[in-house]
Amino acid sequence: MVRRPVAWIVAVVLFVEALGVAALNWFLGVVVDRQDMSLAGLDPDMMSVSSKIGGIVFGLYFALCGLVALLVALRDRAPAGLGRVLLISAAVVHGLLGAFTWGLVGWTAFLFMMVVLGLVVLLLMTYDARAEPADAAPEGGKGDDGSPVTPPPAPTTP
């Protein structure tokens, strides 16, 4: 019941975060370029270009994670393979970013990162709960050969 709305929310949050990260890094690259600043003798043009490239790369990464969450929401199935790995890595990245933002930005940014981390983990965990128990009897109470399946005897205690 809660799986699909969580997947939709995670997809929207990750797409917005992808745009935000890309725009912030692009803005920082423009600021470095216009100020013609240098940090410990580094080339200002290289700093500007690397900031813009980093923003594009991280923006595409978060957009790809958002696409995985969107596909989970549309299909109502658990992410598998590379999609699952991407969502797990997004959870780890948000945990690390939360730890850094606590000291550098403040508790509100930390709170945002922890909310996104919680949503991604909730998305991953709610689809794991769907697995059937291994000892469940087949439908109709019949085995593969058509004979009735009897439950195992209950353990007795002396």
C-alpha positions in Angstrom: 0.0 0.0 0.0 2.8 2.4 0.8 5.3 1.1 -1.8 4.2 3.0 -4.9 3.8 6.4 -3.2 7.2 6.1 -1.6 8.7 5.2 -5.0 7.0 8.2 -6.6 8.3 10.5 -3.9 11.8 9.1 -4.1 11.8 9.6 -7.9 10.6 13.2 -7.7 13.1 14.0 -4.9 16.0 12.5 -6.8 15.1 14.4 -10.0 14.9 17.7 -8.1 18.1 16.9 -6.3 19.8 16.1 -9.6 18.8 19.5 -11.0 19.8 21.3 -7.8 23.3 19.6 -7.6 24.0 20.3 -11.3 22.8 24.0 -11.0 24.8 24.6 -7.8 28.1 23.2 -9.2 27.6 25.1 -12.4 27.0 28.3 -10.5 30.2 27.7 -8.4 32.1 27.1 -11.6 30.9 30.4 -13.0 31.8 32.2 -9.8 35.3 30.8 -9.9 35.6 31.7 -13.5 34.5 35.3 -13.1 36.5 35.9 -9.9 39.6 34.4 -11.5 40.4 32.9 -8.2 43.2 30.4 -7.5 43.5 27.9 -4.7 47.0 27.0 -3.7 48.3 27.7 -7.2 45.7 25.7 -9.1 44.6 26.9 -12.6 41.3 28.9 -12.2 40.1 27.7 -15.6 40.7 24.1 -14.6 38.8 24.6 -11.3 35.9 26.1 -13.2 35.7 23.4 -15.8 36.1 20.6 -13.2 33.3 22.1 -11.0 31.0 22.2 -14.0 31.9 18.6 -15.1 31.4 17.4 -11.5 28.0 19.0 -11.4 26.9 17.4 -14.6 28.2 13.9 -13.5 26.6 14.0 -10.1 23.4 15.4 -11.7 23.3 12.6 -14.2 24.0 10.1 -11.4 21.0 11.4 -9.3 18.8 11.5 -12.4 19.7 7.9 -13.1 18.8 6.9 -9.6 15.6 8.9 -10.0 14.8 7.0 -13.2 15.3 3.7 -11.4 12.8 4.8 -8.7 10.4 6.0 -11.4 10.6 2.6 -13.0 9.9 0.9 -9.7 6.9 3.1 -9.2 5.5 2.4 -12.7 6.1 -1.3 -12.6 5.4 -1.9 -8.9 8.2 -4.4 -8.7 11.4 -4.4 -6.7 14.5 -3.0 -8.4 16.9 -5.7 -9.5 20.5 -5.8 -10.6 22.1 -2.5 -11.5 19.0 -0.5 -10.4 19.2 -2.0 -6.9 22.9 -1.2 -6.7 22.3 2.4 -7.8 19.6 2.9 -5.1 21.9 1.4 -2.5 24.7 3.6 -3.6 22.4 6.6 -3.5 21.6 5.7 0.1 25.3 5.5 1.0 26.0 8.8 -0.8 23.2 10.6 1.2 24.5 9.2 4.4 28.0 10.5 3.7 26.6 13.9 2.4 24.5 14.1 5.6 27.6 13.6 7.7 29.5 16.4 5.8 26.6 18.8 5.7 26.2 18.7 9.5 29.5 20.4 10.0 29.7 22.5 6.8 26.2 23.7 6.1 24.0 23.1 9.2 21.4 20.8 10.7 18.7 21.7 8.1 20.8 20.3 5.2 21.6 17.3 7.4 17.9 16.8 8.1 17.1 16.9 4.3 19.9 14.3 3.6 18.6 12.0 6.3 15.0 12.3 5.0 16.1 11.3 1.5 18.3 8.5 3.0 15.3 7.2 4.9 13.0 7.4 1.8 15.5 5.4 -0.3 16.0 2.8 2.4 12.2 2.6 2.8 11.8 2.1 -0.9 14.4 -0.8 -0.8 12.9 -2.4 2.3 9.2 -2.3 1.4 9.8 -4.3 -1.8 11.9 -6.8 0.0 9.0 -7.7 2.4 7.0 -9.1 -0.6 8.9 -12.4 -0.7 6.9 -15.6 0.0 8.0 -17.9 2.8 10.0 -20.9 1.5 7.8 -23.5 3.4 4.5 -22.1 2.0 2.2 -24.8 0.5 1.5 -24.6 -3.2 -1.9 -23.4 -4.3 -4.7 -25.9 -4.1 -2.9 -27.9 -1.4 -1.5 -30.3 -4.0 2.1 -31.2 -4.8 3.9 -31.4 -8.1 2.6 -35.0 -8.7 -1.0 -34.0 -7.8 -1.0 -35.7 -4.4 -2.3 -33.8 -1.4 0.3 -31.9 0.6 0.2 -32.6 4.3 1.6 -30.1 6.8 4.6 -31.3 8.8 3.7 -32.6 12.3 3.8 -30.2 15.1 6.7 -30.6 17.5 5.8 -32.1 20.8 7.4 -31.1 24.1 7.7 -33.6 27.0 
